[in-house]
């Protein structure tokens, strides 16, 4: 069984006044590439708070 789990994205938050949008975009592209390459059957997303 292959499971891909991500969490703690902190979407929309800033770090010392800097946006993390470009970092999130970069990581999301890597995650989608991993899904394409390895094809997990299930993905889990943590609750966004």
Buried (B, 14 or more C-beta within 10 A) or exposed (E): EEEBEEEEBEEEEEEEEEEBEEEBEEEEEEEEEEEEEEEEEEEEEEEEE
